[in-house]
Each structure stands twice: as structure tokens, then as C-alpha cells.
Amino acid sequence: MENENKTKITKGFLTGFLFGASTCLFVVSIVVFGRILLEYINTDLLNRSGQRGALTEEGASIVNSSTFEKMTAIEEIIDENFYKTDVSREQLETGLFKGLVAALDDPYSEYYSADELIQAHASIEGVSYGIGAYIGYDEEMEMTYISGIMAGSPAEEAGLREGDHIVKVDDVDVQNYSITEVVALVRGEENTPVHLTVYREGEIDFLELDLLRKAVLEQSTVNHSIIEDGIGYVQITEFDDITIDQYAEAMAVLKENDIKGMILDLRSNPGGNITSLTEIARKILPKGLIVYTEDRNGVREEYSCDGKQELQIPLVVLVNEYSASASEIMAGAIQDYQKGTVIGTATYGKGVVQKIINISDGTAVKLTVSSYFTPLGRSLGGVGVIPDVEIELDRDALYDEGVDNQLEKAIEVLKEKM
């Protein structure tokens, strides 16, 4: 896989299995060691754009004698007064850099320590840790939430549901934590316990759930089956490196069974990388644009397909409010080309692209670098894909009776098209 400048289209989330660093360390570390900033003035991060201070209104770098003096003064105050003595230099440095990126006030941009970067790449490659749940970030509530659950996982066994908001991990209050911070809290050794406190809409009080972590898993991102009457079903849970081959294998099986129509389930798919998305889109869409992006300077990058592998059977696409980024691009392109009928609820509405930019010391910065648009020029930011057929999921029927009313509607619509 690509290590340098890997373009990611994700939901605010890397996916993976929950939570991160301590708030007190984060707050303390933002304000110490001004000298550390000077050590990094000449690093790839500060010089990559070819100019200093691009983010400031005045066009001047924030790393100057004034900020150095103030940081030094704050460092001395902390050294003389802060009541804890067990905060390491590494923790302070990490928090300092995290604070700089956090000041952008962008929920999708963040600084990765070396360990966090390793976990980020593991997620891209389809390797998962911990409890077997995908998470997203609810900007309105400023909390992480469960956006998807793997079959047979500790999360499923404990009764976690999509839409559950994470309040605490063990005794740590994680409200306002980023996805990456949350990941570090839930990850752990195999067969060790983790306790989650969650908010579930409709419940009077918080739910307290105990889970037992599982070993590292290489997850399947594509599930497939024959439903009935020649209808093939393909679910893509995330667009990772492994997804391309898994999708090809699933389609080969379905074609051997001579399917006459297909349901593509993108519900709760948080996104993934653009390479996986475009490779799969080229096996579905006609000749033309798949998606294009524009950066802050208006520079446009296009992703297209030649139409040689276009899907030739009726198609229905399922989406929901947890479908984001790459899954929204897929659904939006299918909708623009009138290639299939989109069913479900309005998608997340992310609309922007992140890039992981590596630094020479093994750390990295993930930054929002551009906006994306569907083939017809639609921006999905804040809006999402509005389904052609809108239908809310009956969660009670799903969890109590195993009845998926959205899937039933998809089957009904697809039969009419076949």
C-alpha cells in the first residue's frame, strides 16, 4: 500500500475499534515546550507547502520569537506549579502537536503519533483490533458513536447497536474525544475486559456494557448471498485495500448463480480509500466521471471509468445516515447516472477529502485537503445523498424480530425493475 500522501475518504473516522488519550494530558501538553516547536521549524511538516504561515490571516508563521517566549514562560509555570510529576516528555510533545492541528477546528484533521499512524495504516489495510465495531463522529453532539458492528464480534455479543453514543470507556469520560483518541482506549490485549457506558436514544438511563477484547482480526469488508428469485445481495462495510479483491470474488460467485438483479448495501459504510472506491465503481458505472475533487486553489482532480465493465443488470442501493464519504460518492454517482435506485435514509453528508501526510520522524498529519463532487457536480457536504425511495429503518422489528424493512423494500423495488 502507499505510505506517502495516502488519500483517504473516511467519515471522521478512521474505523476501528474505539478510543484515545487522556484529556488532562492533552490540555497540559498543548501549552508546554516552546523549544520543541523550534526543533520542528525545518521539518517536512512546516516546509511541505513551500511557505510559512499559510493558515494565519497575516501570512506570518505562528512559530516566532513571541510565541517561543510565551511557551517558555508557560513551561516554567507548569514546571513550578503543576501537581503531577509523572507526565512524560513524549506525552507533552504529542499533545503540543495535536493542539496545533486541533486549532483548525476541523473534526477530520488530526495529528498522529507514531503508534497512531501504525494503527491508521492497519485500518486502511483491513486489520481490526478490539471489540469489532466501527465508529463515527457526531458533530452535533460532539461524541463518537457506533456506526457499524461486525457479526460474531464482542460488540454484537454485548448488545451494542448502531447509533449508540459512547459516553465512557472504563472510567474515562470520552465526550469531545476524537475517533483516534477513542481507539487507543478500547484497544488492548486479547481476553482483557473493557467497560463501555453508552447513550441510546429512547433509553431513560445510560447503558453499562462489559466486553472482552479479541485478538487482531483481518476483517471481511464484503458479504454476499443469493436472496431469492435471482436476486444477488452484496454488502460493502468499508472501502479498504482488501475490498477490491473481496468484491471481485463476491461478484464471481453471484454471476455463477446467474443473478438477474442486485442489491448493493452501503448502509453504515463509513468510507475508505479512493483507490478501492474507484476500482469498484468501474465495475458498476458507465463511461464517464466517478467523482472529482477541488482543493483550496480550485485545482481539480478527476476519477473516471471507461465503461467496459459496466453492470448490466438492475441495481438497487441501500444507504442510511451512517453511510459516509466513499459510500456517498458511490451512491451519488449511481444516482447521477440513473444506474440504480437509491433506497433508505439521507446519508451523512461529509463532502470533504483527507490526506495523510507523513513526517520524517514516523508521525503524520491527516488534513482535509479538498472537497468532492458527484459526476453532475453535486456537493454532498451537509446534505448527503437523498434516496429516491425514503424509508426509515424499523429498529425494533430488526432487533426483536430480525425483520429488515429497508431490505424488504429494496427487494420489492428490484423485482419491479427485473
N, C-alpha and C positions, 0 to 999 in steps of 0.2 A: 504494500500500500504506500501511498505517498506520505512522507513525513513532513515535507516542507509546504507551507501555504495550502494545506488541505482545505478545500471549500466544503463547508458543512451547511446543510439546511435543516435545522432542528427546531424544536419547539422551546426554546428557552431552557430547554433541557437538553443536555445530553441525557440519554436514557441510561438507565442503570438502576442501581438499587440503593439508593437513598443516602444521604445526608452528610454534613460537613463540620467545619471547625467552630470553635467556641467563640461566642460573641465578644466576651470580655477580652480575649486575646486579639481579636480583630480591631476593637476600638483602641486598645492600648497601642497596637503596633502601627496604626496609621500615623501616629504623632512622634515617632522616635527615629533616631539615627539619620539625621540630615546628611551625614557623611556618606551614607550608603547611596543616596541619590547621586552624589558627585562621582562615586565609583562607576556609576552606570551611564554617565553622560555620553560616553563614546561607544556604548553597546549598540548592537543591531537594532534594538527596540527604539531608541531615541533617534537614530540616524536613518532608519529604513526609508522614511518618506523623503529624505533629501533636504529637509528643512526643519527648523526648530519651531516650537510654539504654534503649530498649526491649529490647535484646539482653542487657543486663547483669543479673545476679541482683539487684543492689541498686536497679536502676531509675534509676541516675545515669549521666550521659553519660561516656564514656571520654575525651572531649575536655575536659580541665580543667587547672588550673594545675600539678598534679603531673605529668601526662603531658607537658605542654608543657616543663616544666623538664628532665625526663629526656630528651626528644627533643633539646632544645637541647644538653644535655651530650654526648649520643651524637654529635650533628652535629660538635661541636668535636673530639671524639676522632677521628672519621673524617677531618676536615679536616687534623688534625695528623699522622695516622699511616698512613692507607690508602695503599698503594703505587701505586695507579693514579691518574692525573690526567686521564684522558680521559672520565670519566663525566659526561654532561650533566645539567643540572637537570631536563630533561624526562624522562629515564630514571629519575631518582631519584623524581620526583613520581609517575610511573606505578607504579613499584614500591611506593611507600608506600601508594597506594590499593588496589593489588592485594593487598598484605599484609593490609589491614583486612578485605577480603572473604574472603581465603583463611583467615582465622582462624575463619570459620564452620564449617570442616571439612565443607563440602558440595561434592562433586565437580561439581555442576551450577551453582553460583553463582560468578560472577566479575565482575571489573571490566573494562570495555572502554575502551581508549584511543580517541581519535577515529578513528584508522586502523582499529583492530579493529572498531569499530562499523560503519564503512562496509562492511567485508568480511562482517560478520554479516548486514547487510541484503541484501547481494548474494547471499548463500547462500539467504536466505529467498525471494528472487525467482527462484531457479533459475539463478543465474550462478555458474560454477565456474572455478577457477584451478589451473594447475599440472600435476598428473600424472594426474588422472582417477580418484581413489579416494575413497571415503567412509571415515571413521574413527569409531571409538567409543572409550570409555574403560573399561578392565578394572579395576574397583575392587579385586579380589583381588590382581592382580599390580601394580597402580598403574602401568600403562603404557597408551599408546594402541595401537590395533590396527586393521588393515584390516577394515572391516565390509562393504565392497562395492566393486566395480570396474566402471567403465564400459567398454562394448565399444569396441574400437579405440583405447583410451587408452594413454598411455605406461606406465601401471601394468600393463595387461594385456600389452603387448609385452615388458615387462621380466620378466614371470613372477611378479609379486606375486599372492598368493592371499588370500581371505578367511580371517581368523584369524591372519594374520601379525602379530606384535607388533613395533613399531618400537623399536629399541634406540638407533640413532644416525641423525642426519641430517648428512651430511658428517662433520665431526669432532666434532660436538656430541652428547654423551650426553643423550638426552631422556627417560630413565626418570624418572618422577614429574612430567613436564611435563603441563600441561593441554592439551586439544584446541586451544584458541585459541593457546596458545604454540607448539604444534607447527605450526599452519597457517602462521605467519609464516616459519618456517624453510624450508619446502618451496616456498612461493610464490616466484616470480621472473620475470625477463624470459623471453620466448619464445626457445626454442632455446638456453637455458643449461642446463648439466648439474646434476644433484643426485644424490648418492650416499646410498643407504639401507642400513643394517645392520639386518637383521630376524631375529627368533627365530621359527622354525617348528616346531611340535610334531612330533616324530619325527625331526628332523634332529639329527645329532651336534654340529654347529657352527653358528654364525651364518651367514646368507646375506648376501653382499655384492652389491648390485644398483645398476647405473647407469641413470639415466633422463634423458630430455631433456624439459624442460618445454614445454608447448604454450601457445598463446595463450588468452585468455579465451574460454570457451565458454558458450553458452546451452544447457543440457542438456535432454534429454528425460527426464521422470520417469515416463512411461507408455509401455510397449511392449505390442503386441498382435499376435495371429496366430490363424489357424484351425488347430487341431492335426489333428483327424481326426473323422470321423463327427459333424459338427455341434457339436464342442466348441470353444468360444472360450477364448482364453487372454489374460489381462490381468495384466501385471506393473507394480506401482507401486513405484518405487525410493525415493521420498520424497514427503512431503506438503508441497509448496511452493505459492506463489501460482499458478504456471503449471500446476499439476497438475489443477486443476478443469476447465479447457478441454481439456487433453490427454486426460483421462479421457472427457469427453463425446464428443470426436472418435473415440476408440477404440471406444466402445460403439456409436456410429452406424455404423461400418464393420461391426462384428460383427453388429448387428441386420440390416443389409442382406444379410448372408450367412445369415440365418435360423438362428442357433445354437440348439441345444436344451439346452445346459448350459454352465456357465462355471467356469473355474479362475482364482481371484484369487491371484496370487503376491505375498506380502508378505515373503518371505524377505529378510533383510539390509536391510530398510527401517528406518532409524534413527529415523523420526518426522517431525516437521514442524510446521506451524502448525495451530491448531484450526479455523480457518475452512475450510481445504482439507479437512481430515478430515471435518467435519460435512456439508459440501456434498456430498461423495461418498457418505457414509453415507446421506444422504437419498435417494439413487438406488438403494439396496440394501435398507434395513431397512423393516419395517412401522411403523405408527404407534406412537410412544412415545419413551422416553428413548434417547439415543445414549450419553451419558456425563454424569456430574455431578461437580463438584469441591467440596471443602470447604477453607476456609482455616483459619488457626490459631484463629480465633474461632468456628469452626463455621458460618460463613456459606456457604450452599450456592448454587451456580450450575448451572443445568441447560441442557443442549443436547438438543433434541428434533427429531423429524421427524413430518410429517403422514401419511406412508404412501402418499401419492398417486403416488409414483414407485417403489414397491417392485419389486424384481427378481422376475420371475415364472417363472424357470427354475431348475433345480437348480444348486447352488453348492458348490464345494469351495475351501477357503482353505489356502494353503501358508504355513507360518511356520518360523522357526528361532531359534537362540539369539541372533541378531543383530537380530531383529525387536523394536523397542522403541517405547515411548511411543505415538504416534498409531497406529502399526500394531498395537500390542497392544490399544488401545481398539477399533479396527475388528474385529479378530479376536474379542475378548471379547464385543462386542455381538452379532456374528453368532452366536456360540456361545450366548449367553444366550437369544436369540430362536429358537434351533434353526433358523436360517435357512440354515445350511450346515454342512458337515463340515470341521473343522479338522485338518490333517494336517502332520506334521513333528516338530520337537522343541520343548520348552518355550521360551517367549520370554524376553527379557532380564529383565523384572520391574522396570521403573523406577518407575511408580506415582506420580510427582510432576510438577508443572507449574511451568514457569519463565515469568517475565515480564521483558521488557527495559524498564527504567525510565530514560528519558533525563534527562541533566543539561544545564543551560543552556549549558555550555561545549563541547558536542559530544561528550562522553563519555557513558557509561551504565553501569548496573549490571544484570546479569542475576541475578535472585534466584529461588530456589524459593519459591513463594508458596502452594501448596495441594497437596492430594492428589486423585487422581481415582479414580472408581469406575465399574464397569460398570453397565448397567441393573438388574441384580439385586443391586447393592450390593457386588460383589466388589472388594477392593483387590488390585491385581496387584503391588504393591511387594514385591520379594524373592521372588516366586513366579512371576509371569508367567502366560501362558495355557498351560495343559496341553492338548496336542492330543487330539482324540477318537481319532485314529489316530496312534500314535507310531512314527516310523521315522527312524533316523539316516541322514544323507547318506553315501553311499559316495564319498568324495572321490577315491580312486584311480580308480574307474570313471569319475567325472566328468572329471577332468583327463587321464587316459590314454586313455580310450575315448569320451568325450563322452556317456556314459550317465548320465542323471539319474534315480536310482532313486526319489526322492521324487516327482518329476513323474509317473513311470510309475505309482506307487501312486495319485496323485490322479486320473489318467485312469481307472484301474481302478475306483475308488470312484464316480466321477462316472457312468460307464457303468451302474453298478448302480442309480443314482438316476434316470437318464433314462428 
